[in-house]
Amino acid sequence: MNKDEIMGVLPHRGKMLLIDEVELNNGRAHGKYTVREDEWFLDGHFPGNPVVPGVILCEILAQSSCILLEGEIEKGTTPYFTGITSARFRSPVKPGDTVETECVITKAKPPFYFASGELRVDGKLCLKAEFSFALSKE
């Protein structure tokens, strides 16, 4: 999927859409996002040594996993984080890095969904997390 196709599933827009492309394969979502030098979340985090905040990395994983719910997310439905039960940060992500995600839905009790995911740069594990979210109609 390209960005236009991703926007057909996710409600995120503008600077908050943190997936450039995603591929679905055997119940797994494989996403990519290249961190640009001018990202809003790098401003002040940290001067002279910019590092992507952990919460942004978690958001990238969440967006990747929500693509797996392509048939469940209807127009006017918003996926909200309900929890992060485990997040382990292994290596920093910097401007210019292309992050690659692999996510899977581990359990579903609609409207609640549970997922796990890994985020890597050049094959190196940067984040491993388990999290949950709910689909809510506005």
DRENFITI-142787 format. One record per residue (C-alpha): residue number from 0; residue in three letters; x, z, y. Coordinates in nm, 2 decimals. Example, Ala and Ser with C-alpha at 12.3 -4.5 7.8 and 13.67 -1.06 7.14 Angstrom:
0 | ALA | 1.23 | 0.78 | -0.45
1 | SER | 1.37 | 0.71 | -0.11
//
This chain:
0 | MET | 0.00 | 0.00 | 0.00
1 | ASN | 0.11 | -0.07 | 0.35
2 | LYS | 0.03 | 0.13 | 0.66
3 | ASP | -0.30 | -0.05 | 0.72
4 | GLU | -0.41 | 0.01 | 0.36
5 | ILE | -0.30 | 0.38 | 0.39
6 | MET | -0.52 | 0.41 | 0.70
7 | GLY | -0.81 | 0.29 | 0.50
8 | VAL | -0.78 | 0.61 | 0.29
9 | LEU | -0.63 | 0.87 | 0.52
10 | PRO | -0.78 | 0.98 | 0.85
11 | HIS | -0.43 | 1.04 | 1.00
12 | ARG | -0.34 | 0.81 | 1.29
13 | GLY | -0.06 | 0.75 | 1.54
14 | LYS | 0.24 | 0.99 | 1.52
15 | MET | 0.07 | 1.20 | 1.25
16 | LEU | 0.06 | 0.93 | 0.99
17 | LEU | 0.38 | 1.01 | 0.80
18 | ILE | 0.38 | 0.75 | 0.53
19 | ASP | 0.51 | 0.40 | 0.57
20 | GLU | 0.42 | 0.28 | 0.23
21 | VAL | 0.30 | 0.41 | -0.10
22 | GLU | 0.27 | 0.29 | -0.46
23 | LEU | 0.03 | 0.43 | -0.72
24 | ASN | 0.16 | 0.43 | -1.07
25 | ASN | 0.02 | 0.61 | -1.38
26 | GLY | -0.15 | 0.88 | -1.17
27 | ARG | 0.15 | 0.94 | -0.95
28 | ALA | 0.19 | 0.85 | -0.58
29 | HIS | 0.54 | 0.72 | -0.48
30 | GLY | 0.56 | 0.72 | -0.10
31 | LYS | 0.83 | 0.63 | 0.16
32 | TYR | 0.88 | 0.73 | 0.52
33 | THR | 1.18 | 0.66 | 0.74
34 | VAL | 1.25 | 0.92 | 0.99
35 | ARG | 1.32 | 0.77 | 1.33
36 | GLU | 1.56 | 0.91 | 1.59
37 | ASP | 1.28 | 0.95 | 1.85
38 | GLU | 1.03 | 1.15 | 1.63
39 | TRP | 0.83 | 1.40 | 1.83
40 | PHE | 0.90 | 1.68 | 1.59
41 | LEU | 1.28 | 1.64 | 1.63
42 | ASP | 1.27 | 1.73 | 2.00
43 | GLY | 1.43 | 2.07 | 2.02
44 | HIS | 1.47 | 2.11 | 1.64
45 | PHE | 1.78 | 2.15 | 1.67
46 | PRO | 1.97 | 2.02 | 1.98
47 | GLY | 2.28 | 1.84 | 1.87
48 | ASN | 2.18 | 1.88 | 1.50
49 | PRO | 1.83 | 1.73 | 1.45
50 | VAL | 1.66 | 1.84 | 1.13
51 | VAL | 1.31 | 1.75 | 1.02
52 | PRO | 1.10 | 2.08 | 1.01
53 | GLY | 0.99 | 2.20 | 0.67
54 | VAL | 0.63 | 2.19 | 0.77
55 | ILE | 0.66 | 1.82 | 0.84
56 | LEU | 0.81 | 1.76 | 0.50
57 | CYS | 0.52 | 1.94 | 0.34
58 | GLU | 0.28 | 1.72 | 0.54
59 | ILE | 0.45 | 1.41 | 0.41
60 | LEU | 0.40 | 1.53 | 0.06
61 | ALA | 0.03 | 1.62 | 0.13
62 | GLN | -0.04 | 1.28 | 0.27
63 | SER | 0.13 | 1.11 | -0.02
64 | SER | -0.08 | 1.31 | -0.27
65 | CYS | -0.41 | 1.24 | -0.08
66 | ILE | -0.36 | 0.87 | -0.15
67 | LEU | -0.43 | 0.96 | -0.51
68 | LEU | -0.79 | 1.04 | -0.40
69 | GLU | -0.85 | 0.69 | -0.28
70 | GLY | -1.19 | 0.68 | -0.44
71 | GLU | -1.29 | 1.03 | -0.33
72 | ILE | -1.21 | 1.03 | 0.04
73 | GLU | -1.50 | 0.87 | 0.21
74 | LYS | -1.53 | 0.77 | 0.57
75 | GLY | -1.58 | 1.09 | 0.78
76 | THR | -1.41 | 1.30 | 0.51
77 | THR | -1.10 | 1.50 | 0.61
78 | PRO | -0.84 | 1.65 | 0.36
79 | TYR | -0.74 | 2.00 | 0.48
80 | PHE | -0.45 | 2.21 | 0.35
81 | THR | -0.58 | 2.52 | 0.18
82 | GLY | -0.25 | 2.65 | 0.05
83 | ILE | 0.11 | 2.61 | -0.03
84 | THR | 0.18 | 2.82 | -0.33
85 | SER | 0.54 | 2.72 | -0.37
86 | ALA | 0.78 | 2.53 | -0.15
87 | ARG | 1.15 | 2.52 | -0.21
88 | PHE | 1.37 | 2.34 | 0.04
89 | ARG | 1.70 | 2.22 | -0.11
90 | SER | 1.86 | 1.99 | 0.15
91 | PRO | 1.79 | 1.90 | 0.51
92 | VAL | 1.63 | 1.57 | 0.62
93 | LYS | 1.78 | 1.40 | 0.92
94 | PRO | 1.70 | 1.11 | 1.15
95 | GLY | 1.76 | 0.78 | 0.98
96 | ASP | 1.69 | 0.92 | 0.64
97 | THR | 1.43 | 0.75 | 0.42
98 | VAL | 1.24 | 1.01 | 0.23
99 | GLU | 1.08 | 0.92 | -0.10
100 | THR | 0.80 | 1.12 | -0.25
101 | GLU | 0.65 | 1.16 | -0.59
102 | CYS | 0.32 | 1.35 | -0.61
103 | VAL | 0.06 | 1.42 | -0.87
104 | ILE | -0.28 | 1.59 | -0.87
105 | THR | -0.25 | 1.87 | -1.12
106 | LYS | -0.60 | 2.00 | -1.11
107 | ALA | -0.93 | 1.90 | -0.95
108 | LYS | -1.24 | 2.12 | -0.88
109 | PRO | -1.41 | 1.91 | -0.61
110 | PRO | -1.39 | 1.96 | -0.32
111 | PHE | -1.06 | 2.14 | -0.40
112 | TYR | -0.76 | 1.96 | -0.53
113 | PHE | -0.42 | 2.10 | -0.65
114 | ALA | -0.10 | 1.90 | -0.64
115 | SER | 0.27 | 1.91 | -0.69
116 | GLY | 0.53 | 1.69 | -0.54
117 | GLU | 0.90 | 1.63 | -0.48
118 | LEU | 1.07 | 1.47 | -0.18
119 | ARG | 1.41 | 1.31 | -0.21
120 | VAL | 1.66 | 1.13 | 0.01
121 | ASP | 1.90 | 0.89 | -0.17
122 | GLY | 1.79 | 1.05 | -0.50
123 | LYS | 1.88 | 1.40 | -0.38
124 | LEU | 1.60 | 1.66 | -0.40
125 | CYS | 1.51 | 1.80 | -0.06
126 | LEU | 1.18 | 1.97 | -0.13
127 | LYS | 0.97 | 2.07 | -0.43
128 | ALA | 0.63 | 2.21 | -0.37
129 | GLU | 0.29 | 2.30 | -0.51
130 | PHE | -0.01 | 2.30 | -0.28
131 | SER | -0.38 | 2.26 | -0.25
132 | PHE | -0.63 | 2.10 | -0.02
133 | ALA | -1.00 | 2.05 | 0.02
134 | LEU | -1.20 | 1.75 | 0.12
135 | SER | -1.45 | 1.83 | 0.40
136 | LYS | -1.72 | 1.61 | 0.55
137 | GLU | -1.74 | 1.65 | 0.92
//
